[in-house]
Amino acid sequence: MAYPINRMRRLRRSETLRRMTREVSVSVDDLIYPLFVTSGLDVKLQVPSMPGVFHFSIDALIKEAEELVEFGIPAVLLFGLPPNKDEAGSGAYADDGIVQRAVRALKKNVPDLVVITDVCLCEYTSHGHCGIVRGDEVLNDETLELIARTALSHAQAGADIVAPSDMMDGRVLAIRDILDDNSYVDTAIMAYSAKFASAFYGPFREAAECAPQFGDRSTYQMDPPNRREALREIELDIEEGADIVMVKPALSYLDIISDAKASFDLPVAAYSVSGEYSMVKAAAERGFIDERRIVNEMLVSIKRAGADMIITYSARDFAGWQSES
Ligand code: PBG
């Protein structure tokens, strides 16, 4: 039975009716805020391609984290900028590495904030790849041990959740094994399961100083057209012991998020990446779009697709807008 019996506009007539019939909403509780930590004192340096995103020294990071807690943001995802890089990315798994020190400081000063660490080598290797390189190849099995050691050192520093983003095969299992062998049975793993080789990471590579010095990441990250393969990647990570699975990027991959939600029962995270953020900031600065409305719409679409949590550089802005209204 259709028009005129059915009139879809009936329930859109007022804001209150719309509020009652809204199917999803985004809350600060859903958000995870990425943070970049660097050495030095009192450093807060803006990333040129990402207005509003900064490199923080540990002391400045603590101040920032205290504000995030006041805003109600539950978790941060930490990336490190080491003072030196080498072939083996040794700064990634050093006990006194930049992330390890930052995690200790965060857990000491802001204990309620959930600290998630990005586990990868690319910010720490001189060649900028996410694993050990021989010739022009990124070696899988040789990399696993270093990824696992990195995760363990983050857990020892106090990380609540470790998040491998390297896309080597078998890394979730390697991490679960080393954590359990060392009694870190309660440290959770958020796996970057369906991580695509994406041009949307461009601004991040400037932010994290981790652009590959030769070639690209297409031999380990996923090929953007592949939807069924993403489900296999996710399934394998679940079998290996992932507690949370992630789809990345978010906006161009809503179908993958939706599939993941429909197919599996564990929490699904989506990473709205640097390029998504920078495009919005750039267009907003030129007056082409309304940033606040665009960000709200982006986040709600990611949630509607099925994400239980969203990693976004807009988390702080969003929390600020929520507290205003
Ligand atoms: C490191 C890593 C990347 C991102 C998160 N972890 C970059 C890459 O894979 O090149 C991208 C995050 C973003 O663009 O916001 N492996």
Residues whose N, C-alpha, C, O or C-beta is under 5 A from the ligand:
A	BS01	PBG	C120 C122 S165 F200 Y201 F204 V273 S274 G275
